[in-house]
């Protein structure tokens, strides 16, 4: 059976991969939403300005 330290290393690695993929998916969806026209965005509860701001804040570097 794996030691608690070893399990933590794997758990941390898995958490990092999940976080990276979540950011990647959010970036993809955000880009796809930005391709829609303003009327469609408004109809679904989004604003172009908020999406642009969220795109900039997703990657602070």
GICORMO-V363691 format. One record per residue. N is the residue number from 1. RES is the residue in one letter. SS is DSSP state (H for helix, E for strand, C for the rest). PHI is phi in degrees with one decimal (NA if undefined). Layout:
((N & RES & SS & PHI) (N & RES & SS & PHI))
//
This chain:
((1 & X & C & NA) (2 & X & C & -72.7) (3 & X & C & -73.7) (4 & X & H & -58.3) (5 & X & H & -65.9) (6 & X & H & -65.4) (7 & X & H & -64.2) (8 & X & H & -62.8) (9 & X & H & -63.0) (10 & X & H & -67.3) (11 & X & H & -64.6) (12 & X & H & -64.3) (13 & X & H & -64.9) (14 & X & H & -63.3) (15 & X & H & -60.0) (16 & X & H & -65.5) (17 & X & H & -66.0) (18 & X & H & -62.6) (19 & X & H & -62.2) (20 & X & H & -64.0) (21 & X & H & -68.0) (22 & X & H & -64.1) (23 & X & H & -63.6) (24 & X & H & -63.8) (25 & X & H & -65.7) (26 & X & H & -63.0) (27 & X & H & -64.5) (28 & X & H & -62.9) (29 & X & H & -64.3) (30 & X & H & -60.4) (31 & X & H & -63.3) (32 & X & H & -66.5) (33 & X & H & -64.9) (34 & X & H & -67.6) (35 & X & C & -80.5) (36 & X & C & -78.4) (37 & X & C & -76.6) (38 & X & H & -62.2) (39 & X & H & -63.2) (40 & X & H & -65.2) (41 & X & H & -60.0) (42 & X & H & -62.0) (43 & X & H & -64.2) (44 & X & C & -102.1) (45 & X & C & 87.5) (46 & X & C & -112.8) (47 & X & C & -126.7) (48 & X & H & -60.6) (49 & X & H & -62.1) (50 & X & H & -64.3) (51 & X & H & -65.9) (52 & X & H & -64.7) (53 & X & H & -64.9) (54 & X & H & -65.8) (55 & X & H & -66.6) (56 & X & H & -70.9) (57 & X & H & -80.7) (58 & X & H & -67.5) (59 & X & C & -125.8) (60 & X & C & -72.2) (61 & X & C & -93.2))
//
